Amino acid sequence: MHTPLCPAHHVCPTHRMVPVAAVLVLLLIPLRLVRAQGAPGSNTQPLAFGPDQVIIDLNKLVWVPLKAEGVPPGPEMAVLRGDGNAPGFEVMVRLPAGYTFPNHSHTSDEHYVWLKGDFTYIAADGTATPLSGQTYISLPGGVPHALACGPEPCVFYVRYPQPFDAHVHPMPPLKK
């Protein structure tokens, strides 16, 4: 004759363990998913934990050549958000040491946060202003400017509130 491990009128310890085990499994599954999603993302595979959220580890950027008419080879870019055809285009730019980005302007306003590398900002009138590798620049649309990277590579963030375009202008004579 089979005898139950626990009398019918008692709560058996093994019966208590089944719901506890189920709860633990349900709690651990989301933790594993969060841990898997918590791995740093690149700009080509950013992390997102909800609508319109983008999380990118800047040490994992995927750089591609920045190609534009009138721009000599050398600069690279990593798109963070958008494609340039719509408002809100955001991009990281990397210039080689000693590189001068040509005198240019954009229809859109632009907002820079320079993160690395001393550089010289060259205004439309040719005024050359040396700046440190940690600088904020905000320009209205249509303002010609050039950027000359110093002895180490330069890295900066740029945001264009309007669709992206670029117009290259002749370099003005430099004055200090």
N, C-alpha and C positions, 0 to 999 in steps of 0.2 A: 504494500500500500504506500502511495506517495504522500509524504507529509510536507505541507508547505513550510517554508523557512520562517514565516511570521504568521501568527494567528490572524484571522480575518479581521478582528476588531482592533488590531494594532497597526500603526504606520511602520512599515518595514524600512530599515536604513537604506536598503538598496533602492527602494521606491523613491526615497528622498534624493538620492544621488542622481537619478535619471533627469529630473527637472534641473538640478544644479548643473549637471554636465551639459545639458542642452543650452542653458543660459550662457555658460562659459564659451561654448563653441560659437554661439551667435555674437558674443562680445569680441572674440578673437578674430573672427573673419573680417569685420570692418577695420580692426587695428592692422591686420596684414595688408589690406587694400590701401589704407592711409600711408603705411610705411612704404609700399611700392610706389604710390603716387608722389611721395615726398622726395624721391630722387630728383636732384636738380635737373631742370629742363634747358634745352638750348633754344635759340630763336627759331629753329626749324621744327622743334617739338616742345613748345612751351607748356608749362603746367597751367592748369585752370581748374578751379574748384567751384565755378559757377559762371553764369552768363557774363560776358564781357570782362573776364578776369584773365590777365596774362602775367605769368611769373617766369622770368628768364634769369638763369645764372649767367652773368656776364663773362665768367671765366670759361663758358662752354659755347661761345658764339661761333657760328659757322660763317666765315668771311668769304666773300666773293669779290672779284674785281669790280670796281666802280667804273663803268664805261659811260662816257657822255661826250658828245661832240665838243671838241676844243679842249678836252681835259687829257693831258698826257698820262700814259700808263703809270701805275703805281698805287693810287689810292684803292682801298678796299672798303666794303660796306657789309653790314649785317642788318637786315630789315627786322625791326622789332614788331611793328604793327602797320598794317595797310599795305598798299601796293603803289602808292604815288598818284593814282588816278582819282582818289577821293580825299576829302578832308581828313586830317589827323594822321598823316604819314609820319612814322617815327623810325629813325635809323641811327645806328652807330657807324661812325666813319673812322678809319685808321689811315694815317698818312705816314709814309716812310720818313725817316730822319732826313732833313735837308730838303724836303719836297715843298714846292710852292704850288698851292691850289690856285688856278688862274682867277683873275678878276672876273666876277660873275654877279648875277642878281637873280632873284626869283620873283614871280608875281605875288606869291604868298609871303606873309610875315614869316620869320624863322626865329627859333629859340634854340640856342646852343647851351650845352653844359660841357665845358672842356674838362676832361678828366685826367689826361696824362700828356706830358710833354710840353715844354716851354715853346711858345710860338710868337709870331708877329702878326698882328692884325693890320691889314693895309686898307685904308679908307679910300673912297672914290677920288679924293683929291691927292692921293699919294702919300698921305701921312702914315708912317709906319710906327706902330705902337707895340713894343715888346710886352708880352703878358706871360704870367705863370701858367703852369699846366692845370690850374684849377680856376676857371673863369666862366662867368655867365655872360652870354651875349644875346640881346634881343634886338632884331632889326625889322623895320617895316618892309613890306614888299617894295621891290624896285630899287633897293639900295645896293649899288655895286660895291664889292669888297673882295679882297684876296686874303689868303691865309698861308703864311710861311712857317713850316714846322722847323723847330730847332734841331739840336744835335742828337736827339733821341726820337723814336717814333711818337706820333701824336694820336690820341684817341679821344673822340668826343661824341656826344649825343646831340641829335638835331631833331626838332619837331616842326612840321609844316602844318599849320591849321587849315590851309587850303590845298587843293591838288598841287602836286609838285611839277615844276618846270624849271629850266635853267637857261640863262642867257649869258654867253661869254662876251666880255668886253675887252678892249685893248688895256694893257697894264698901264696905269698912270706913272709918270716919272715919280720916283720915290723921294720923299722929303722927311726929315726927322723932326 
